Amino acid sequence: MNNEKTSTKEEKKILSPKLDVIFQILFGEVGSERITKDLLNTVLDERVEDIDLNENIVLREEEPNEKRGVVDVLAKINGNEYCNIEMQLVDKKNIIKRLLFYWSKQYIKGIKKAENYKELKRTIVILIADFELERLEKLGFHSKWQIIESKWRKIVLTDDLEIHIIQLPKINERKVEGKEQKLKEWLEFLENPDSKEVLNYMNENKNMKEAKEKLNTMSEDERIRKLAELREKAILDEKEAEYTGYCKGEEAGLKKGRIEGREMGIKDATKNIARNMKEKGIDIKTIMEVTNLSKQDIEELN
């Protein structure tokens, strides 16, 4: 009898780690330091020795009854630097400006009133996007951005600003090795934590295995599943609104094009009438009265 109950028990589908609320719990909660440190060490040019996740919102303790806004992971690394990891599923056309806004808000938090500017902390933003960004089509899946002198020597102005952009759809476009391969493995985990390839990676990467075990536990938590469900619905609503807006814009554009095309056709026909009248020697004043064209338009007709 017990075996029958076990066999009929519904198995919970594992939650997607790239859903932003799940990503935040998985990588942003206190206790996830080893997982997040391993991920960051595949992205950054420096070694993360120390990491603090205490400044993150504890999502699993919130009431899952509202659509959330920005969801991210904030890590204080190596004692005096901030790293903000953004997981974005919806293509927002102003994403670069949003990244700079996130960076600036975190950067100015590093200084209090009456403190010296030298107290400002280096701030890093990492965007993991589930879409390709405009103008970055020729780049690989991971790119790093700083302020540099662009005319002469390409010198970096400051290390205080650093932005990493990761485009998930591009992870299989080219062969990589070293740190980029390790990063690719983590990104494949985000895409499908149950794939054979990811399960093989876990044999070598105990931190990824820990992340998978935590994700399994999260997937059994009804509170987290409800939070994920509401977030997925909010994202679908957002995409639907965006698509509807696009369709309306396209329809309005076609309608405007038809109107403008019709007006151009009428204007061309009127000019042809004026041209024929002009060739027959009819005076310009009469042509103006018949066609409503200006004297200058008529004189310019060949």
N, C-alpha and C positions, 0 to 999 in steps of 0.2 A: 504493500500500500504506500509506504514511504517513497519507494522508487518511482511509483506512478506520479506522486506529487512532484518529485524532483524533475521528472521528465516533462511534465506539463507546465512547470514554472516558466514564465516568460523571461527570457534572457534580455537584460538591458543592453541596448545598443550603446557602444562607446561614444562619448561626447567628442565633438571635433575640437582639437586643441587650437585651431586657428580662429574659432569663434572668440571674439575679443574678451567677453566676460570669462570664458574658460581659460583663455591664455593668461589673463590677469591673475586668476586664482592659482593656476599651475606654476607660473613663474614669479608672481609678486608676493605671495604669502611668506611670512616668516616661517622658516623650515624648508624653503625651497632654495636656499642659498647655493648649494652644490650644483643644482640643476641650472640655475640662472647664470652662475659663474662660468659653467662649462659652455653655455651658449655664447656669452659675451666674449669669451676667449677665442671663439672662432670668428668673431666679427671685428674686434678692435685690434689695433696695431700694438697695443701694450698688454702686458700680462695682468689680469685681475687677481690680486692676492687676497684682498679683503672686500667683503660686500655686506651692505646693510639694507634690508628691505622693510625696515620699521615704519617708513613714511607712507606706505601704501594703504589704501582703503581695504578693509577686510570685507570683500563682497559676499562671502558665504554667510555673514552675520546680518546682512541687510534684508529688509522685506522685499521680496521680488515682485513688487506691484507697480513699478513705474518704469517707463522707458529711460534707460541711462544715456547720458551724453558721452563725453570722451572717456574711454576706458584705456588705461595704460599701466605700465610697470615702471616704477621709479626706483632706481638702485643707486645708493651712494657707494662708490667704489674707491678702493685704496685710500680711504680716510678723508679725501678732500675733493672728490670729483663727483658730479651727478650724471647719471645716464638714464634717459627717458626712452623706453621702448614702446612704440606705437604699433598696434596691429589693426590695419584698416582693411575692411572687406568691401566697402562701397567706394567707387571711384568718384572722388570729389575733385572737380576741375581746378579748385584753388588749393590743392594739397600742399604745394610748396610754401605758399604764404602761411598756411596753417602750421606747417613744421617750424617756420621761423617764429611764429607767434608762440608755439609751445616752448621753443628754446628760450625766447626772451623772457617769458613769464618765470621759467625755472631759474634763469640766469640772475634776474634781479632779486630773487629770493635769497641769494647768497650774501646780500649786504643789508644791514639794518641802518636806520636813521643815525646820522652822525658818525658812521663808520667810514673808513678809508676805502677807496675803490679797489685797493689791492686785496681786499677781503672777498671780492667776487671769485666764484669758483668756476673752474673749467666745466662746461656743460656739453654733453653729447646727446644727440637725438638719433635713435634708430627707428626707421620706418620699415615695417614689413607689410608690403602691399599685396593684396590678392588680385592685382590687376597690373597692367603695364602702364607706365607713365608717359605722357606726351613729351616729346623732345629727347627721350632717353632710349629710343628704339635701337640705336647702334651699340649701346652699352650692354655689358653682361648683367647677370642677375644681382650683383653686389657692386655698388659704387660709393666712393667716399668724397665728401665735399667740405672745403674750407674756404676762407677768404685768402686769395693770393694776389700778388702783383702780376698783372696780366701782360704788361707791355715789354718788360725787359728780362727779369731774371726768375720769374715765377716763384718768388719768395713768399712763404706763408706769413701773413701779417700777424696772426695770433693763433695759439692753440686753444683758446677759450671756446671757440665755436667749431664744432665738428658734427656733421650730419652724414649718416649712413642710410642709403636707400636700397632696400632689398625687394626685388620683384619676383614673387613666387611663380608666375607663369613661365619665367625664363630659366628655371633651374636646370632644365635638361637640354638647353640649346648648345652647350659646348662642354668639352671635357675639362675638368678642373683637378687640382691636386693640392696636397698640403692642407693648410687652414681652410682654403676655399672648399675642399672636399668635405672636411669636417662640418663646415657650415651647411653645405648642401645636404648632408645627412640629417642635420637638425631640421632643415626646411622640409625634407621628405617626411620626417616625423610629424610635422605640423599638417602636411597634406593627408597622410594616411598612416596613423600609428600602428595599424594592424598589418601593413604590407610585409611580404616576405623579406624584402630588402631591409626594412627598418628592424625587423626582428633579428636579422643577422648583425646589424650595427650594434644592437644591444649586447651581443656577446662580447664586444670589444669595449663598449662604452657603458660603464655601470651607472653613470649619471642619467643617461637616456633611459636605461632600464628603470631607474628610480622614478623618472618622470612618467613612464608608462604605468607603473604600479600606482602612482598617485592618481593618474587619470582614470584608471580602472575604479579606484575607490570613489572618486568624485562622481563617476557615472552611476554609482549605486545610491547616491545621495539625492533624495527626492527634492530637497530644497534647491540644490544646484541645478538639477534637471529642469525645475520650474523656471529658474532664473535664465537658463539657456533657452528654454522654449519662448519666453517673453522677448528675449533679445533677438532670437531668430525672426520672430514675427515683426519686431520693430525694423529689422534690416530689410525684410521682404516688403514691408509697407514703404520704406524709404526708396527702395529700388523701383517699386511700382509707381510711386509718385514721380520719380525721375523719368521713368519711361513714358508715363502719361504726358508729362511736360514736354518731353522730346517729340512725341507724336503730335501734340497740339502745335508745337513750334513748327514742325515739318509741314503740317496741314496749312498753318497760317502762311508759311513761306510759299507753298505751292499756290495758294489762293492769291497771294500778293503777286507771284510770278505770272499767273494767268491774267490778272488785271493789268499789270504793267505790260505784258505781251500784247494784250488787246489794244491798250492805249498806243503802244508803239506802232502796231499795225495800222490803226486809224490815222496816226500822224504821218506814216509813210505814204498811205493812200492819198492823203490830203496834199502832200508834197508832190506826188505824181500828177495830180490834177493841176496844181499850180504850175508845174513844169510844162505841161502840155499847153496851158493857156499862155504862158510866157513865150513858148515857141511859135504860137500862132499870132503873136504881136499884140495881144490884149494888154492894155495898160495896167501898171502895178496897182493903182488905186482900186480898180475893178477886181483884180485878183485878190487883194486884201479883203474886200467886202465878201467875196464868195467863199474864201477858204479860212478866214480869220487868222491867217498867218501875218507876221510882222513884215514890214518893208525890208528889213535886214535879212530875214529868212528867205524871202522871195529873191532878193538880189544875189544871194549866195547859191541859189540853185543852178546847177550846170545842165 
